[in-house]
Amino acid sequence: MNWYLDVLKKYAVFNGRARRKEYWMFFLFNIIIMVVLGIVEGIFGGPGVLGALYGLAVLLPGIGVSIRRLHDTDRSGWWLLIGLVPLIGAIVLLVFFVQDSQAAENQYGPNPKAA
């Protein structure tokens, strides 16, 4: 849960580096929360407003942690735009996000594993 909260605390931080664990834990908690909100809205017959509001609330932190994850693999945050290419973009981003960190310090900062 701390990984999720740390990302929310850095909601508009686009510099630095994010470990794989930080990115994937944030992703996991988002999925869990969205499923729970979907179930709650399904039970009460809601129009999906809670899920939409939550999605908007975590949009900026999600972009921030994605850019920091790309920085950790020594790639520019602009690579995130490749996700706009249907199917191929998502596959390329998935490969980038699952790669290990660059072991040494890079142009985006020190290795977060060393800290």
VONU-296068 format. One record per residue: chain; residue in one letter; x, z, y of N, C-alpha, C in turn. Coordinates in nm, 4 decimals. Layout:
@ch = A; aa = a; nu = X; nw = Z; nv = Y; cau = X; caw = Z; cav = Y; cu = X; cw = Z; cv = Y
...
END
This chain:
@ch = A; aa = m; nu = 0.0821; nw = 0.0000; nv = -0.1192; cau = 0.0000; caw = 0.0000; cav = 0.0000; cu = 0.0869; cw = 0.0000; cv = 0.1261
@ch = A; aa = n; nu = 0.2054; nw = 0.0605; nv = 0.1164; cau = 0.2940; caw = 0.0631; cav = 0.2336; cu = 0.3379; cw = -0.0767; cv = 0.2730
@ch = A; aa = w; nu = 0.3581; nw = -0.1640; nv = 0.1741; cau = 0.3983; caw = -0.3016; cav = 0.2058; cu = 0.2907; cw = -0.3696; cv = 0.2885
@ch = A; aa = y; nu = 0.1659; nw = -0.3483; nv = 0.2521; cau = 0.0539; caw = -0.4086; cav = 0.3237; cu = 0.0464; cw = -0.3548; cv = 0.4667
@ch = A; aa = l; nu = 0.0572; nw = -0.2240; nv = 0.4796; cau = 0.0484; caw = -0.1622; cav = 0.6125; cu = 0.1665; cw = -0.2010; cv = 0.7009
@ch = A; aa = d; nu = 0.2849; nw = -0.2155; nv = 0.6419; cau = 0.4010; caw = -0.2577; cav = 0.7209; cu = 0.3808; cw = -0.3964; cv = 0.7799
@ch = A; aa = v; nu = 0.3205; nw = -0.4854; nv = 0.7032; cau = 0.2928; caw = -0.6205; cav = 0.7543; cu = 0.1927; cw = -0.6127; cv = 0.8678
@ch = A; aa = l; nu = 0.0900; nw = -0.5287; nv = 0.8540; cau = -0.0088; caw = -0.5159; cav = 0.9606; cu = 0.0515; cw = -0.4546; cv = 1.0865
@ch = A; aa = k; nu = 0.1473; nw = -0.3642; nv = 1.0699; cau = 0.2141; caw = -0.3055; cav = 1.1864; cu = 0.2966; cw = -0.4097; cv = 1.2607
@ch = A; aa = k; nu = 0.3514; nw = -0.5058; nv = 1.1869; cau = 0.4303; caw = -0.6141; cav = 1.2476; cu = 0.3434; cw = -0.7391; cv = 1.2612
@ch = A; aa = y; nu = 0.2214; nw = -0.7231; nv = 1.3107; cau = 0.1236; caw = -0.8318; cav = 1.3068; cu = 0.1621; cw = -0.9541; cv = 1.3870
@ch = A; aa = a; nu = 0.2443; nw = -0.9394; nv = 1.4884; cau = 0.2817; caw = -1.0563; cav = 1.5687; cu = 0.4334; cw = -1.0729; cv = 1.5731
@ch = A; aa = v; nu = 0.5027; nw = -1.0291; nv = 1.4694; cau = 0.6484; caw = -1.0427; cav = 1.4631; cu = 0.6801; cw = -1.1666; cv = 1.3795
@ch = A; aa = f; nu = 0.7412; nw = -1.2639; nv = 1.4449; cau = 0.7723; caw = -1.3897; cav = 1.3773; cu = 0.9226; cw = -1.4087; cv = 1.3575
@ch = A; aa = n; nu = 1.0010; nw = -1.3103; nv = 1.3951; cau = 1.1450; caw = -1.3201; cav = 1.3721; cu = 1.1852; cw = -1.2160; cv = 1.2687
@ch = A; aa = g; nu = 1.3011; nw = -1.2348; nv = 1.2122; cau = 1.3470; caw = -1.1456; cav = 1.1068; cu = 1.3189; cw = -1.2046; cv = 0.9695
@ch = A; aa = r; nu = 1.3303; nw = -1.1193; nv = 0.8699; cau = 1.3167; caw = -1.1645; cav = 0.7315; cu = 1.2225; cw = -1.0721; cv = 0.6554
@ch = A; aa = a; nu = 1.1524; nw = -1.1267; nv = 0.5572; cau = 1.0615; caw = -1.0491; cav = 0.4723; cu = 1.0968; cw = -1.0746; cv = 0.3263
@ch = A; aa = r; nu = 1.1074; nw = -0.9678; nv = 0.2515; cau = 1.1376; caw = -0.9798; cav = 0.1089; cu = 1.0212; cw = -1.0421; cv = 0.0338
@ch = A; aa = r; nu = 1.0497; nw = -1.0889; nv = -0.0870; cau = 0.9440; caw = -1.1423; cav = -0.1734; cu = 0.8364; cw = -1.0384; cv = -0.1980
@ch = A; aa = k; nu = 0.8800; nw = -0.9158; nv = -0.2247; cau = 0.7851; caw = -0.8102; cav = -0.2569; cu = 0.6894; cw = -0.7850; cv = -0.1401
@ch = A; aa = e; nu = 0.7420; nw = -0.7852; nv = -0.0193; cau = 0.6580; caw = -0.7638; cav = 0.0982; cu = 0.5519; cw = -0.8733; cv = 0.1095
@ch = A; aa = y; nu = 0.5928; nw = -0.9978; nv = 0.0922; cau = 0.4997; caw = -1.1099; cav = 0.1034; cu = 0.3937; cw = -1.1052; cv = -0.0062
@ch = A; aa = w; nu = 0.4366; nw = -1.0886; nv = -0.1308; cau = 0.3421; caw = -1.0960; cav = -0.2418; cu = 0.2516; cw = -0.9740; cv = -0.2504
@ch = A; aa = m; nu = 0.2985; nw = -0.8574; nv = -0.2075; cau = 0.2105; caw = -0.7403; cav = -0.2037; cu = 0.1034; cw = -0.7586; cv = -0.0967
@ch = A; aa = f; nu = 0.1406; nw = -0.8145; nv = 0.0172; cau = 0.0424; caw = -0.8439; cav = 0.1214; cu = -0.0607; cw = -0.9438; cv = 0.0682
@ch = A; aa = f; nu = -0.0132; nw = -1.0454; nv = -0.0002; cau = -0.1013; caw = -1.1468; cav = -0.0588; cu = -0.1962; cw = -1.0826; cv = -0.1605
@ch = A; aa = l; nu = -0.1425; nw = -0.9970; nv = -0.2480; cau = -0.2232; caw = -0.9306; cav = -0.3503; cu = -0.3320; cw = -0.8439; cv = -0.2885
@ch = A; aa = f; nu = -0.2965; nw = -0.7618; nv = -0.1896; cau = -0.3948; caw = -0.6749; cav = -0.1262; cu = -0.5009; cw = -0.7563; cv = -0.0526
@ch = A; aa = n; nu = -0.4622; nw = -0.8686; nv = 0.0061; cau = -0.5618; caw = -0.9548; cav = 0.0702; cu = -0.6621; cw = -1.0072; cv = -0.0306
@ch = A; aa = i; nu = -0.6142; nw = -1.0504; nv = -0.1459; cau = -0.7037; caw = -1.1006; cav = -0.2500; cu = -0.7988; cw = -0.9901; cv = -0.2963
@ch = A; aa = i; nu = -0.7457; nw = -0.8715; nv = -0.3205; cau = -0.8287; caw = -0.7598; cav = -0.3665; cu = -0.9351; cw = -0.7257; cv = -0.2630
@ch = A; aa = i; nu = -0.8960; nw = -0.7177; nv = -0.1375; cau = -0.9908; caw = -0.6827; cav = -0.0312; cu = -1.0973; cw = -0.7914; cv = -0.0168
@ch = A; aa = m; nu = -1.0578; nw = -0.9177; nv = -0.0256; cau = -1.1549; caw = -1.0261; cav = -0.0133; cu = -1.2544; cw = -1.0245; cv = -0.1303
@ch = A; aa = v; nu = -1.2084; nw = -0.9945; nv = -0.2497; cau = -1.2984; caw = -0.9862; cav = -0.3656; cu = -1.3973; cw = -0.8714; cv = -0.3467
@ch = A; aa = v; nu = -1.3481; nw = -0.7564; nv = -0.3033; cau = -1.4362; caw = -0.6409; cav = -0.2806; cu = -1.5385; cw = -0.6728; cv = -0.1718
@ch = A; aa = l; nu = -1.4942; nw = -0.7336; nv = -0.0624; cau = -1.5882; caw = -0.7697; cav = 0.0442; cu = -1.6909; cw = -0.8715; cv = -0.0051
@ch = A; aa = g; nu = -1.6483; nw = -0.9658; nv = -0.0881; cau = -1.7414; caw = -1.0631; cav = -0.1453; cu = -1.8454; cw = -0.9979; cv = -0.2341
@ch = A; aa = i; nu = -1.8022; nw = -0.9018; nv = -0.3139; cau = -1.8962; caw = -0.8303; cav = -0.4015; cu = -1.9951; cw = -0.7499; cv = -0.3187
@ch = A; aa = v; nu = -1.9448; nw = -0.6795; nv = -0.2172; cau = -2.0323; caw = -0.5985; cav = -0.1314; cu = -2.1340; cw = -0.6872; cv = -0.0607
@ch = A; aa = e; nu = -2.0886; nw = -0.7985; nv = -0.0076; cau = -2.1819; caw = -0.8875; cav = 0.0610; cu = -2.2781; cw = -0.9533; cv = -0.0365
@ch = A; aa = g; nu = -2.2335; nw = -0.9785; nv = -0.1592; cau = -2.3232; caw = -1.0340; cav = -0.2596; cu = -2.4320; cw = -0.9360; cv = -0.2983
@ch = A; aa = i; nu = -2.3972; nw = -0.8084; nv = -0.3083; cau = -2.4950; caw = -0.7055; cav = -0.3438; cu = -2.6006; cw = -0.6910; cv = -0.2346
@ch = A; aa = f; nu = -2.5549; nw = -0.6891; nv = -0.1096; cau = -2.6469; caw = -0.6687; cav = 0.0011; cu = -2.7035; cw = -0.7987; cv = 0.0578
@ch = A; aa = g; nu = -2.6648; nw = -0.9105; nv = 0.0021; cau = -2.7186; caw = -1.0387; cav = 0.0476; cu = -2.6703; cw = -1.0793; cv = 0.1857
@ch = A; aa = g; nu = -2.5499; nw = -1.0391; nv = 0.2196; cau = -2.4951; caw = -1.0723; cav = 0.3511; cu = -2.4530; cw = -1.2179; cv = 0.3593
@ch = A; aa = p; nu = -2.4434; nw = -1.2688; nv = 0.4822; cau = -2.4079; caw = -1.4104; cav = 0.5011; cu = -2.2585; cw = -1.4389; cv = 0.4945
@ch = A; aa = g; nu = -2.1754; nw = -1.3417; nv = 0.4670; cau = -2.0313; caw = -1.3656; cav = 0.4590; cu = -1.9569; cw = -1.3296; cv = 0.5853
@ch = A; aa = v; nu = -2.0197; nw = -1.2524; nv = 0.6717; cau = -1.9590; caw = -1.2176; cav = 0.7998; cu = -1.8401; cw = -1.1240; cv = 0.7811
@ch = A; aa = l; nu = -1.8509; nw = -1.0291; nv = 0.6893; cau = -1.7404; caw = -0.9345; cav = 0.6684; cu = -1.6140; cw = -1.0062; cv = 0.6230
@ch = A; aa = g; nu = -1.6275; nw = -1.0975; nv = 0.5305; cau = -1.5118; caw = -1.1738; cav = 0.4826; cu = -1.4508; cw = -1.2582; cv = 0.5919
@ch = A; aa = a; nu = -1.5356; nw = -1.3189; nv = 0.6738; cau = -1.4861; caw = -1.4015; cav = 0.7844; cu = -1.4131; cw = -1.3169; cv = 0.8879
@ch = A; aa = l; nu = -1.4688; nw = -1.2014; nv = 0.9206; cau = -1.4028; caw = -1.1124; cav = 1.0184; cu = -1.2698; cw = -1.0606; cv = 0.9648
@ch = A; aa = y; nu = -1.2684; nw = -1.0250; nv = 0.8360; cau = -1.1434; caw = -0.9785; cav = 0.7771; cu = -1.0393; cw = -1.0910; cv = 0.7763
@ch = A; aa = g; nu = -1.0825; nw = -1.2115; nv = 0.7424; cau = -0.9918; caw = -1.3267; cav = 0.7429; cu = -0.9313; cw = -1.3511; cv = 0.8801
@ch = A; aa = l; nu = -1.0114; nw = -1.3394; nv = 0.9831; cau = -0.9599; caw = -1.3550; cav = 1.1194; cu = -0.8638; cw = -1.2422; cv = 1.1560
@ch = A; aa = a; nu = -0.8951; nw = -1.1209; nv = 1.1091; cau = -0.8116; caw = -1.0054; cav = 1.1423; cu = -0.6727; cw = -1.0155; cv = 1.0805
@ch = A; aa = v; nu = -0.6607; nw = -1.0738; nv = 0.9619; cau = -0.5306; caw = -1.0813; cav = 0.8948; cu = -0.4649; cw = -1.2188; cv = 0.9081
@ch = A; aa = l; nu = -0.5231; nw = -1.3072; nv = 0.9879; cau = -0.4655; caw = -1.4402; cav = 1.0056; cu = -0.3273; cw = -1.4332; cv = 1.0684
@ch = A; aa = l; nu = -0.3152; nw = -1.3654; nv = 1.1796; cau = -0.1862; caw = -1.3569; cav = 1.2488; cu = -0.0810; cw = -1.2808; cv = 1.1681
@ch = A; aa = p; nu = -0.1150; nw = -1.1644; nv = 1.1066; cau = -0.0154; caw = -1.0999; cav = 1.0201; cu = 0.0253; cw = -1.1872; cv = 0.9021
@ch = A; aa = g; nu = -0.0676; nw = -1.2639; nv = 0.8477; cau = -0.0354; caw = -1.3527; cav = 0.7361; cu = 0.0608; cw = -1.4630; cv = 0.7754
@ch = A; aa = i; nu = 0.0391; nw = -1.5195; nv = 0.8931; cau = 0.1315; caw = -1.6219; cav = 0.9426; cu = 0.2681; cw = -1.5605; cv = 0.9679
@ch = A; aa = g; nu = 0.2683; nw = -1.4404; nv = 1.0267; cau = 0.3949; caw = -1.3729; cav = 1.0566; cu = 0.4769; cw = -1.3439; cv = 0.9314
@ch = A; aa = v; nu = 0.4136; nw = -1.2884; nv = 0.8285; cau = 0.4882; caw = -1.2558; cav = 0.7066; cu = 0.5302; cw = -1.3831; cv = 0.6342
@ch = A; aa = s; nu = 0.4528; nw = -1.4896; nv = 0.6453; cau = 0.4920; caw = -1.6162; cav = 0.5826; cu = 0.6149; cw = -1.6746; cv = 0.6508
@ch = A; aa = i; nu = 0.6181; nw = -1.6682; nv = 0.7823; cau = 0.7350; caw = -1.7187; cav = 0.8559; cu = 0.8575; cw = -1.6341; cv = 0.8248
@ch = A; aa = r; nu = 0.8393; nw = -1.5022; nv = 0.8213; cau = 0.9539; caw = -1.4156; cav = 0.7885; cu = 1.0015; cw = -1.4391; cv = 0.6455
@ch = A; aa = r; nu = 0.9101; nw = -1.4716; nv = 0.5544; cau = 0.9490; caw = -1.5025; cav = 0.4157; cu = 1.0305; cw = -1.6313; cv = 0.4110
@ch = A; aa = l; nu = 0.9890; nw = -1.7311; nv = 0.4876; cau = 1.0669; caw = -1.8550; cav = 0.4948; cu = 1.2046; cw = -1.8285; cv = 0.5545
@ch = A; aa = h; nu = 1.2114; nw = -1.7420; nv = 0.6547; cau = 1.3410; caw = -1.7058; cav = 0.7129; cu = 1.4306; cw = -1.6409; cv = 0.6092
@ch = A; aa = d; nu = 1.3718; nw = -1.5640; nv = 0.5187; cau = 1.4506; caw = -1.4962; cav = 0.4162; cu = 1.5167; cw = -1.5957; cv = 0.3213
@ch = A; aa = t; nu = 1.4564; nw = -1.7120; nv = 0.3052; cau = 1.5159; caw = -1.8160; cav = 0.2212; cu = 1.5951; cw = -1.9157; cv = 0.3057
@ch = A; aa = d; nu = 1.6248; nw = -1.8780; nv = 0.4289; cau = 1.7047; caw = -1.9576; cav = 0.5246; cu = 1.6362; cw = -2.0896; cv = 0.5605
@ch = A; aa = r; nu = 1.5059; nw = -2.0822; nv = 0.5830; cau = 1.4311; caw = -2.1986; cav = 0.6295; cu = 1.3603; cw = -2.1627; cv = 0.7588
@ch = A; aa = s; nu = 1.3389; nw = -2.2616; nv = 0.8406; cau = 1.2677; caw = -2.2426; cav = 0.9659; cu = 1.1209; cw = -2.2120; cv = 0.9380
@ch = A; aa = g; nu = 1.0591; nw = -2.1398; nv = 1.0278; cau = 0.9169; caw = -2.1114; cav = 1.0151; cu = 0.8301; cw = -2.2357; cv = 1.0271
@ch = A; aa = w; nu = 0.8860; nw = -2.3420; nv = 1.0842; cau = 0.8122; caw = -2.4675; cav = 1.0967; cu = 0.7787; cw = -2.5277; cv = 0.9604
@ch = A; aa = w; nu = 0.8495; nw = -2.4861; nv = 0.8542; cau = 0.8184; caw = -2.5341; cav = 0.7202; cu = 0.6773; cw = -2.4930; cv = 0.6788
@ch = A; aa = l; nu = 0.6213; nw = -2.3938; nv = 0.7443; cau = 0.4863; caw = -2.3501; cav = 0.7121; cu = 0.3852; cw = -2.4630; cv = 0.7350
@ch = A; aa = l; nu = 0.4163; nw = -2.5529; nv = 0.8266; cau = 0.3258; caw = -2.6644; cav = 0.8555; cu = 0.3149; cw = -2.7645; cv = 0.7410
@ch = A; aa = i; nu = 0.4082; nw = -2.7607; nv = 0.6465; cau = 0.3986; caw = -2.8519; cav = 0.5325; cu = 0.2762; cw = -2.8187; cv = 0.4469
@ch = A; aa = g; nu = 0.2236; nw = -2.6977; nv = 0.4640; cau = 0.1024; caw = -2.6599; cav = 0.3932; cu = -0.0189; cw = -2.7427; cv = 0.4345
@ch = A; aa = l; nu = -0.0091; nw = -2.8137; nv = 0.5458; cau = -0.1185; caw = -2.9006; cav = 0.5900; cu = -0.1284; cw = -3.0281; cv = 0.5067
@ch = A; aa = v; nu = -0.0219; nw = -3.0608; nv = 0.4344; cau = -0.0254; caw = -3.1772; cav = 0.3458; cu = -0.1009; cw = -3.1363; cv = 0.2194
@ch = A; aa = p; nu = -0.2091; nw = -3.2056; nv = 0.1872; cau = -0.2896; caw = -3.1648; cav = 0.0712; cu = -0.2081; cw = -3.1597; cv = -0.0584
@ch = A; aa = l; nu = -0.2279; nw = -3.0553; nv = -0.1344; cau = -0.1709; caw = -3.0290; cav = -0.2661; cu = -0.0184; cw = -3.0188; cv = -0.2665
@ch = A; aa = i; nu = 0.0508; nw = -3.1232; nv = -0.2238; cau = 0.1978; caw = -3.1228; cav = -0.2255; cu = 0.2512; cw = -3.0112; cv = -0.1364
@ch = A; aa = g; nu = 0.1922; nw = -2.9945; nv = -0.0184; cau = 0.2377; caw = -2.8917; cav = 0.0749; cu = 0.2248; cw = -2.7522; cv = 0.0172
@ch = A; aa = a; nu = 0.1127; nw = -2.7251; nv = -0.0491; cau = 0.0922; caw = -2.5932; cav = -0.1093; cu = 0.1923; cw = -2.5678; cv = -0.2205
@ch = A; aa = i; nu = 0.2227; nw = -2.6693; nv = -0.2983; cau = 0.3196; caw = -2.6538; cav = -0.4075; cu = 0.4582; cw = -2.6276; cv = -0.3515
@ch = A; aa = v; nu = 0.4970; nw = -2.7007; nv = -0.2482; cau = 0.6288; caw = -2.6807; cav = -0.1860; cu = 0.6394; cw = -2.5402; cv = -0.1283
@ch = A; aa = l; nu = 0.5355; nw = -2.4945; nv = -0.0591; cau = 0.5382; caw = -2.3591; cav = -0.0032; cu = 0.5446; cw = -2.2535; cv = -0.1132
@ch = A; aa = l; nu = 0.4725; nw = -2.2745; nv = -0.2211; cau = 0.4775; caw = -2.1801; cav = -0.3326; cu = 0.6189; cw = -2.1687; cv = -0.3871
@ch = A; aa = v; nu = 0.6862; nw = -2.2821; nv = -0.4017; cau = 0.8252; caw = -2.2807; cav = -0.4503; cu = 0.9143; cw = -2.2052; cv = -0.3523
@ch = A; aa = f; nu = 0.8962; nw = -2.2290; nv = -0.2229; cau = 0.9768; caw = -2.1598; cav = -0.1226; cu = 0.9516; cw = -2.0084; cv = -0.1262
@ch = A; aa = f; nu = 0.8245; nw = -1.9687; nv = -0.1413; cau = 0.7896; caw = -1.8268; cav = -0.1369; cu = 0.8360; cw = -1.7502; cv = -0.2602
@ch = A; aa = v; nu = 0.8512; nw = -1.8171; nv = -0.3746; cau = 0.8952; caw = -1.7457; cav = -0.4946; cu = 1.0472; cw = -1.7432; cv = -0.5097
@ch = A; aa = q; nu = 1.1180; nw = -1.8191; nv = -0.4276; cau = 1.2645; caw = -1.8183; cav = -0.4367; cu = 1.3207; cw = -1.6842; cv = -0.3908
@ch = A; aa = d; nu = 1.4366; nw = -1.6516; nv = -0.4460; cau = 1.5037; caw = -1.5273; cav = -0.4097; cu = 1.5595; cw = -1.5372; cv = -0.2683
@ch = A; aa = s; nu = 1.5845; nw = -1.4220; nv = -0.2105; cau = 1.6427; caw = -1.4154; cav = -0.0767; cu = 1.7816; cw = -1.4746; cv = -0.0753
@ch = A; aa = q; nu = 1.8223; nw = -1.5198; nv = 0.0422; cau = 1.9613; caw = -1.5579; cav = 0.0591; cu = 2.0410; cw = -1.4278; cv = 0.0607
@ch = A; aa = a; nu = 2.1425; nw = -1.4189; nv = -0.0223; cau = 2.2123; caw = -1.2926; cav = -0.0441; cu = 2.2803; cw = -1.2377; cv = 0.0813
@ch = A; aa = a; nu = 2.3383; nw = -1.3230; nv = 0.1589; cau = 2.4127; caw = -1.2774; cav = 0.2762; cu = 2.3249; cw = -1.2831; cv = 0.4012
@ch = A; aa = e; nu = 2.3815; nw = -1.2358; nv = 0.5087; cau = 2.3135; caw = -1.2463; cav = 0.6376; cu = 2.3015; cw = -1.3937; cv = 0.6744
@ch = A; aa = n; nu = 2.1885; nw = -1.4316; nv = 0.7326; cau = 2.1728; caw = -1.5695; cav = 0.7779; cu = 2.1365; cw = -1.5690; cv = 0.9259
@ch = A; aa = q; nu = 2.1023; nw = -1.6850; nv = 0.9788; cau = 2.0761; caw = -1.6954; cav = 1.1219; cu = 1.9533; cw = -1.6167; cv = 1.1668
@ch = A; aa = y; nu = 1.8702; nw = -1.5714; nv = 1.0710; cau = 1.7498; caw = -1.4979; cav = 1.1049; cu = 1.7659; cw = -1.3474; cv = 1.0940
@ch = A; aa = g; nu = 1.8812; nw = -1.3012; nv = 1.0498; cau = 1.9061; caw = -1.1587; cav = 1.0430; cu = 1.9704; cw = -1.1165; cv = 0.9130
@ch = A; aa = p; nu = 1.9908; nw = -0.9841; nv = 0.8986; cau = 2.0526; caw = -0.9333; cav = 0.7765; cu = 1.9560; cw = -0.9376; cv = 0.6589
@ch = A; aa = n; nu = 2.0120; nw = -0.9319; nv = 0.5391; cau = 1.9321; caw = -0.9336; cav = 0.4174; cu = 1.8488; cw = -0.8069; cv = 0.4111
@ch = A; aa = p; nu = 1.7145; nw = -0.8172; nv = 0.3994; cau = 1.6316; caw = -0.6966; cav = 0.3942; cu = 1.6512; cw = -0.6145; cv = 0.2667
@ch = A; aa = k; nu = 1.7063; nw = -0.6755; nv = 0.1616; cau = 1.7332; caw = -0.5998; cav = 0.0395; cu = 1.8468; cw = -0.5003; cv = 0.0595
@ch = A; aa = a; nu = 1.9388; nw = -0.5347; nv = 0.1490; cau = 2.0532; caw = -0.4466; cav = 0.1745; cu = 2.0166; cw = -0.3257; cv = 0.2572
@ch = A; aa = a; nu = 1.9064; nw = -0.3347; nv = 0.3320; cau = 1.8673; caw = -0.2243; cav = 0.4213; cu = 1.8074; cw = -0.1095; cv = 0.3457
END
